[in-house]
Amino acid sequence: MTDPIRVLVVEDDPVAADAHVMYVGRVPGFTAVGTAHTGAEARRALDRTPVDLLLLDLHLPDGHGLQLARSLRAAGYRADVIAVTSARDLAVVREGVSLGVVQYVLKPFTFATLRDRLVRYAEFRAAAGEASGQDEVDRALAALRAPSPAALPKGLSAPTLERVTVTLRDRPDGLTAAKVAEAVGISRITARRYLEHLVETAQAARAPQYGTVGRPELQYRWVKRD
């Protein structure tokens, strides 16, 4: 039986870290061997535990994730990296490739998105022996470089999710579904579906908003600062 691929989750937000550990544990062939909330904690974890893959947030309290990746490469650590980030700077993507970042997962993401990346990484990792020709090399690389898009829950669209996410991130004090609906130009019911999706994927939190007449409204707040 093949040993599972050992994953260290490096994520400064405890709620998001727990969600990522749960996601990893749901993918056959993978096991989460620990979490680290800073770069320093990640280095200590790597010294204690064999790790095959880092699920690495790029915004850590003690430095950028790519700085951590660079220092790990210099120190001889061989673990591959899947970067988890809200950053969309393609210069950062290019730099990451040279440091062993094999995939990027943009926040917010669903379990299906991460599962797709992990399964493809496992396919790439399983390739062994000598390639018979260019086609076989291309197929091995395609497992990483040509991921199929992961579907959102039925009725949700990626462009609208992006607009809801940006709206919520721009208001650290939080917003109700009604306020999000007004800002994005969708119905309140639709806004709440997107907000609940963000809560389910550990990107937002909800709490009752008191101090108003009648039943308290739910206030949604972005929980991961980039």
C-alpha positions in Angstrom: 0.0 0.0 0.0 1.4 3.4 -1.0 2.1 5.8 1.9 -0.1 8.9 2.1 1.3 12.2 1.0 2.1 14.2 4.1 0.8 17.8 4.1 1.8 20.6 6.5 -0.8 23.4 6.5 0.8 26.8 7.0 -1.9 29.3 7.6 -2.0 32.2 10.1 -5.8 32.2 10.5 -6.8 29.3 12.9 -10.3 28.9 11.4 -9.0 28.7 7.9 -6.2 26.4 9.0 -8.7 24.0 10.6 -10.8 24.0 7.4 -7.8 23.3 5.2 -6.8 20.4 7.5 -10.3 19.0 7.2 -10.2 19.4 3.4 -6.9 17.5 3.2 -8.2 14.7 5.3 -11.1 14.2 3.0 -8.9 13.5 -0.1 -7.8 9.8 -0.3 -4.0 9.4 -0.4 -3.3 12.6 1.7 -2.9 13.2 5.4 -2.4 16.5 7.3 0.6 16.0 9.6 0.2 19.4 11.4 -0.5 23.1 11.2 1.8 26.1 11.5 0.6 29.7 11.9 3.9 31.4 11.2 7.0 30.8 9.1 9.0 30.0 12.2 6.4 27.4 13.3 6.6 25.9 9.9 10.4 25.5 10.1 10.1 23.9 13.5 7.4 21.5 12.2 9.6 20.5 9.2 12.5 19.7 11.6 10.2 17.4 13.6 8.1 15.7 11.0 8.7 14.5 7.4 6.6 16.5 5.0 6.0 16.0 1.3 3.8 19.1 0.5 3.2 22.5 2.1 -0.2 24.1 1.8 1.2 27.5 2.2 -0.6 30.8 2.8 1.5 33.6 1.3 0.6 36.2 3.9 2.1 35.2 7.3 2.7 37.4 10.4 6.5 37.0 10.2 7.0 37.3 6.5 5.8 36.5 3.0 5.2 32.9 2.1 7.6 33.0 -0.8 10.4 34.2 1.5 9.7 31.1 3.6 9.8 28.9 0.5 13.1 30.5 -0.6 14.7 30.0 2.8 13.5 26.4 2.9 15.0 25.6 -0.5 18.3 27.2 0.6 18.3 25.0 3.7 17.8 21.9 1.7 14.1 21.1 2.4 12.6 19.3 -0.6 8.8 19.6 0.1 6.7 20.9 -2.8 4.4 23.8 -2.3 0.8 24.6 -3.1 0.3 28.3 -2.5 -3.0 29.5 -1.0 -3.6 33.2 -1.5 -5.9 36.0 -2.5 -3.0 37.7 -4.4 -3.4 37.8 -8.1 0.0 39.3 -9.0 1.4 37.2 -11.9 4.9 38.4 -11.0 4.5 36.6 -7.6 3.2 33.5 -9.5 6.4 33.5 -11.7 8.6 33.8 -8.7 6.8 31.0 -6.9 7.4 28.6 -9.8 11.2 29.0 -9.4 10.8 28.1 -5.7 8.9 24.9 -6.0 5.3 26.2 -6.0 3.5 23.6 -8.1 0.0 25.1 -7.9 -1.8 28.2 -6.7 -5.3 28.1 -5.1 -7.0 31.5 -5.0 -9.2 32.4 -2.1 -12.1 31.9 -1.6 -12.1 28.3 -2.8 -14.3 25.2 -2.3 -13.3 21.8 -1.2 -13.7 20.6 -4.8 -11.1 23.2 -5.9 -8.5 22.0 -3.4 -9.3 18.3 -4.0 -8.7 18.9 -7.8 -5.3 20.4 -7.1 -4.3 17.7 -4.7 -5.4 14.8 -6.9 -3.5 16.3 -9.8 -0.4 16.8 -7.7 -0.7 13.1 -6.7 -0.8 12.1 -10.4 2.3 14.2 -11.1 4.1 12.8 -8.1 3.3 9.2 -9.1 5.0 9.6 -12.5 8.2 7.6 -12.3 10.8 6.0 -14.5 12.1 7.3 -17.8 9.8 9.0 -20.2 9.5 7.4 -23.6 9.3 10.7 -25.4 8.1 14.3 -25.4 4.4 13.3 -25.2 4.9 11.5 -21.9 6.8 14.4 -20.4 3.9 16.7 -21.6 1.3 14.5 -20.0 3.2 14.5 -16.7 3.4 18.2 -16.6 -0.2 18.6 -17.7 -1.4 17.0 -14.5 -0.2 20.2 -12.8 -0.6 22.9 -15.4 -4.0 22.2 -16.8 -6.5 21.8 -14.0 -10.1 21.5 -14.8 -12.2 24.3 -13.2 -14.0 23.2 -10.0 -17.7 23.8 -10.0 -19.3 26.1 -7.4 -22.5 25.0 -5.7 -25.4 25.0 -8.0 -26.8 28.5 -8.7 -23.6 30.4 -7.8 -21.3 32.0 -10.4 -17.6 32.8 -10.1 -17.9 36.5 -11.2 -20.7 37.2 -8.6 -18.7 35.4 -5.9 -15.7 37.5 -6.7 -17.8 40.7 -6.4 -19.3 39.6 -3.1 -15.9 38.7 -1.8 -14.3 42.0 -2.7 -17.3 43.9 -1.2 -17.0 42.0 2.1 -13.2 42.3 2.2 -13.4 46.1 1.8 -15.6 46.4 4.9 -13.6 44.9 7.8 -16.4 45.9 10.2 -18.8 43.6 8.4 -22.0 43.8 6.3 -25.5 42.4 6.4 -26.8 40.5 3.4 -29.0 43.5 2.5 -26.0 45.8 2.4 -24.0 43.3 0.2 -27.0 42.9 -2.1 -27.3 46.7 -2.5 -23.5 47.0 -3.2 -23.3 44.2 -5.7 -26.7 44.6 -7.4 -28.3 41.3 -6.5 -31.2 40.2 -4.4 -30.9 39.9 -0.6 -31.6 36.1 -0.9 -28.9 35.7 -3.5 -26.4 37.7 -1.5 -27.1 35.5 1.5 -26.4 32.4 -0.5 -23.0 33.7 -1.5 -22.2 34.9 2.0 -23.2 31.5 3.5 -20.9 29.9 0.9 -18.0 32.1 2.2 -18.8 31.0 5.8 -18.9 27.3 4.8 -15.4 27.7 3.2 -14.0 29.4 6.3 -13.5 32.8 4.5 -16.2 34.7 6.4 -17.9 34.6 9.8 -21.4 35.5 10.8 -22.9 36.8 14.0 -26.2 38.5 15.0 -26.3 42.3 14.8 -28.0 43.6 17.9 -29.2 47.1 18.7 -31.9 47.2 16.0 -35.7 47.0 16.5 -37.1 43.5 16.0 -35.2 40.3 15.1 -31.4 40.9 14.9 -29.9 40.6 11.4 -26.9 38.5 10.6 -23.7 40.4 10.1 -21.0 38.9 7.9 -17.4 39.6 8.3 -14.3 38.6 6.2 -12.1 36.6 8.5 -8.8 36.5 6.5 -6.9 39.7 6.1 -4.4 39.5 3.2 
